[in-house]
Each structure stands twice: as structure tokens, then as C-alpha cells.
Amino acid sequence: MEIENPQPYFFGDIGCWSERTDVHKAASEGQVSKLQRLIQSGASVNIVALDSITPLHEACLSGHTQCVRLLLDAGAQVDARNVDGGTPLCDACSAGSLDCVSLLLERGAMANPTLTSHTASPLIEACVSGNSDCVKLLIAEGACLESYDLYLGTPLHVACVNKHTDCVKVLLNAGAKVNAARLHNTPLHHAAKNKRVELIQTLVEYGANIYARDQNDRKPVDYTTPGSPSAACLKFYETTPMSLQELGRLAVRQTLGTEGLKAVDQLDIPKLLISYLCYQ
């Protein structure tokens, strides 16, 4: 049941508690004109419904950029938290809405908000949804490549679990740790479980350890079907060492580190070498 209150009572800088209001509904459904009328009539844009969800959360989760803009212009808190600590940026990334993500970041949303164990980082949410452009934008804004989720692992784990090869490539080229482990599971273990040959090849090219063992003492190849393309791919890498050229690239990238990789295209070296270092 909706609580009508023409002059809502405010406490702190959030607004009053209420059931889901007309403002929430308009934001969620992308009803721009209705939302504008409600704001002009004095409705609070920071009113929180159950679970501390604001209209801005609703608009972001549905990917309604115009509603997001209206709410922000009217004073909506860009980093408002829901009951689990999630921000509107987390929701926009979950929706895979590049426009909403871009707008929120322009308005000062934190790319690395402090989160609880119940909430994934914006970068992890973007890797779940599989929008590589969102991933690129978040990384450009300083999103932590190794943000860790208790249940999901790092963004690279998440991208591999969800079979988003484009996101994997963006993360790796930005310097994500290819052998990061969750319960000894590496991204390569997930790629093998999903039987994704292109994903396996990409991870190995970036230095994935094909001999890494998980909590069950199993290597990535142990999760493939004998005789399958993914098994053949991993068996090939086990018997064929990397070339000196490939090892040199990995050594240079490792020496540069994550911060140094951002300046690779500014090095005074031939463009072909820059392209090689960036896996282009």
C-alpha cells in the first residue's frame, strides 16, 4: 500500500521511509513525463522504500537514462546505498547500461564504493552483465581490477564464469591478475569447465598457469572432456612451451605493472611493438 504524503518528512539527507512510491514506479518504468511532474510538484527524489531503495536505484536497474538524469538534476544522491550497501552505479552495471554508467560517473559516482559481503562491486556487476564497454569505462575511472567478492571471486573470475570473452580481454589488457585464485580456482579453471577454447587461449596467452590445481587438486584440463577441443587445446599448451617472444611480452608487461600498462602507448618504441604488448 502506497503512503501518500504531499509534504514528506525528511531526516538526515536521505528522506523519509515509505512503501514504494509513485516516484519509484515512474523511475522504474521509464515514465519521464510523470517523473518530471512528480518532481515539479515537490516529491522527494531521495525518498527510500523498503530495503532502502531510492528512485535512482530503480531507474538505474532498469537502464532508464532520462529518468536517471532527471533525478540527479533534482538532487538525487548519486551514491545512495540500499540495505545491502549497493549503489545506483552497481545497479546500472548490473543492467549493462553504458549510458547510465557514464552519466553516474560524470556526476561523481564512486567507481570503488565500500561494499558489504552481500554486494558485488560495480566492475564485478559489469562483468556479470557482459558489457565490455562498461568494463572499459569503469577501469578508465580507476575501478579496482582485483575487487574481491566472497562468493564470486575477482572480476576476471566472474567474466570467465559467465563466458564473456570480450570482458576477459579488457580486464587482462588492463593488468588484471590472470592467476588470481578463489578457493584455489583460477580463471582458467572456469574457462575449462565452460569448455571455451577461445577463452582458454586468451588466458594462456596472458600467462595463465595451465598446471594450477584447485581445492580438489585438479588442473584445468581435468575439467574438460577427453578428446574435446578444449582438452586438445590445454594438452597442446602442456606439451608446447611458449615462444621466447611471447615470454618476453609477458615479462615486459609484468615489469611495467598495472599502472605502467596505462602508458604503454606513450612509449618511444615502434607502433608494432606497442600493438604486440597490448595484444592488438
URMOPE-V962417 format. One line per field, one symbol per residue. ss: DSSP state (~ for helix, > for strand, _ for the rest). phi: phi as a letter, one per 40 degrees, with the letter a starting at -180 (. if undefined). A space follows every 10 residues. Layout:
ss: ???
phi: ???
This chain:
ss: __________ ______>___ _~~~~~~~~_ _~~~~~~~~~ _______>_~ ~~_>~~~~~~ ~~__~~~~~~ ~~~_______ _______~~~ ~~~~~__~~~ ~~~~~~____ __________ _~~~~~~~~_ _~~~~~~~~~ ________>_ __>_~~~~~~ ~___~~~~~~ ~~~~______ >>__>>~~~~ ~~~___~~~~ ~~~~~_____ _________~ ~~~_____~~ ~~~~~~~~~_ ___~~~~~~~ ~~~~~~~~~~ ~__~~~____ ~~~~~~~___
phi: .cccacbccb bgbbhccacc cccdcccccg cccccccccc chcccbcbcd ggccdcdccc ccgccccdcd cccchcccbd bcccgcbdcd cccccgcccc cccccccgcc cbccbcccbc cdcccccccg cccccdcccc cgdccbdbbd bbgcdcdccc dcgccccdcc cccchcccbd bbfgcbdcdc ccccfbcccc cccccchccc bcbcccgbcd cccbcdgcdc ccccccccbb cccccccccc ccccccgdcc ccbdcbccbd ccccccccfc
